[in-house]
Amino acid sequence: SSDALPLAESMHEAHPQDANLTRLLARLYDQLHQPLKSDPLYAALIAQKPSDPTLLDARAATLIQLNRPAEAEALLKKAIVFPADFPTPQDFGLAASHLAFAASQNDDPTTVLMRTVSAVRRDRTSPVRVTSKKAGESESTCA
């Protein structure tokens, strides 16, 4: 990662409007534990794609590293609204775990649990949903 950083920085400097290069550079900064450098890059990307849940989660993780859990929680509450918008169920799970951590730092675990359960209930393809085998229960319930 550290070997690729100078090249990524020079490419980003030459093409600052390229969202893919910006995202790559932000990820490299994350891997090198440089959240002060990745945060403004994620903020710029979110300004272009404010509904992208993976960007919201990535910036929130950076904000957590910067000890700004209230800002992270706000982003993550937006990110998990539609679990199906995440590329994989694992990505949704990671965002939900980031939300739980940020909320615990803000002394707000109840809100997080309610939002996560609500998001899972809306998404019939959620990995944490199962079909109930009990007679008389609804078609599916949270596992």
C-alpha positions in Angstrom: 0.0 0.0 0.0 2.7 2.5 0.9 4.5 1.8 -2.3 1.4 2.6 -4.3 0.6 5.8 -2.5 2.9 8.2 -4.4 1.6 6.9 -7.7 -2.0 7.2 -6.6 -1.4 10.7 -5.2 0.2 11.8 -8.5 -2.6 10.3 -10.6 -5.2 12.0 -8.4 -3.4 15.3 -8.6 -3.4 15.0 -12.4 -7.1 13.9 -12.5 -8.8 15.3 -9.4 -12.3 14.9 -10.8 -11.9 11.1 -11.4 -14.1 9.5 -8.8 -12.5 6.1 -9.1 -9.0 7.6 -8.5 -10.3 9.6 -5.5 -11.9 6.5 -4.0 -8.7 4.5 -4.6 -6.6 7.2 -2.9 -9.1 7.4 0.1 -8.8 3.6 0.5 -5.1 3.7 0.4 -5.1 6.4 3.1 -7.4 4.2 5.2 -5.1 1.2 4.9 -2.2 3.4 5.9 -4.1 4.7 8.9 -4.3 8.3 7.6 -7.9 9.3 8.3 -7.2 13.0 8.2 -6.3 12.5 4.5 -9.1 10.1 3.6 -11.9 12.1 5.2 -12.0 15.0 2.8 -11.8 12.7 -0.1 -14.8 10.7 1.1 -16.7 13.9 1.8 -16.1 15.0 -1.8 -17.2 11.7 -3.2 -20.4 11.8 -1.0 -21.1 15.3 -2.3 -21.3 13.7 -5.8 -23.2 10.5 -4.7 -25.0 11.2 -1.5 -27.0 8.0 -1.5 -24.1 5.6 -2.0 -24.2 3.4 1.2 -20.6 2.1 0.8 -19.2 5.7 0.6 -21.3 6.7 3.6 -20.0 3.7 5.5 -16.4 4.3 4.5 -16.5 7.9 5.6 -18.3 6.9 8.8 -15.5 4.4 9.6 -13.0 7.2 9.0 -14.9 9.6 11.3 -14.9 6.9 14.0 -11.1 6.8 13.7 -11.1 10.5 14.1 -13.1 10.2 17.3 -16.2 11.8 15.7 -18.8 9.2 16.4 -21.8 11.5 16.3 -21.1 12.4 12.7 -20.4 8.8 11.9 -23.7 7.7 13.4 -25.6 10.2 11.3 -24.1 9.0 8.1 -24.6 5.3 9.0 -28.3 5.9 9.8 -28.6 7.1 6.2 -26.5 4.2 4.9 -28.5 1.3 6.3 -32.0 2.6 5.3 -32.0 0.2 2.3 -29.9 -2.9 2.9 -30.4 -4.1 -0.7 -28.4 -1.0 -1.9 -25.2 -2.5 -0.5 -23.2 -4.7 -2.9 -23.3 -7.7 -0.6 -25.0 -8.7 2.6 -21.6 -8.6 4.3 -21.2 -4.9 3.4 -24.5 -4.2 5.0 -23.5 -6.1 8.1 -20.2 -4.2 8.3 -22.1 -0.9 8.1 -24.6 -2.1 10.8 -21.7 -3.0 13.0 -20.1 0.4 12.5 -23.4 2.0 13.4 -23.7 -0.1 16.6 -20.2 1.0 17.6 -20.7 4.7 16.8 -24.0 4.6 18.7 -22.4 3.0 21.7 -19.9 5.7 21.7 -22.8 8.2 21.7 -24.7 6.3 24.4 -27.5 5.6 21.9 -27.7 1.8 21.4 -31.5 1.6 21.5 -31.9 3.9 18.5 -29.4 1.8 16.5 -31.0 -1.5 17.3 -34.4 -0.1 16.3 -33.1 1.3 13.0 -31.2 -1.9 12.1 -34.2 -4.1 12.8 -36.4 -1.7 10.8 -34.0 -1.9 7.8 -33.9 -5.7 8.0 -37.7 -5.9 8.1 -38.0 -3.8 5.0 -35.6 -6.0 3.0 -37.0 -9.4 2.2 -33.6 -10.5 0.9 -31.7 -9.6 4.1 -29.3 -12.3 5.3 -30.7 -12.0 8.8 -34.2 -13.0 7.7 -35.5 -16.5 7.9 -38.7 -18.2 7.0 -40.7 -19.0 10.2 -41.5 -22.7 10.7 -44.0 -22.0 13.4 -47.7 -22.3 12.4 -49.6 -19.0 12.6 -46.5 -16.7 12.3 -45.9 -14.4 9.4 -44.1 -15.5 6.4 -40.7 -14.4 7.6 -39.3 -13.0 10.8 -35.9 -11.6 12.0 -33.5 -14.4 12.9 
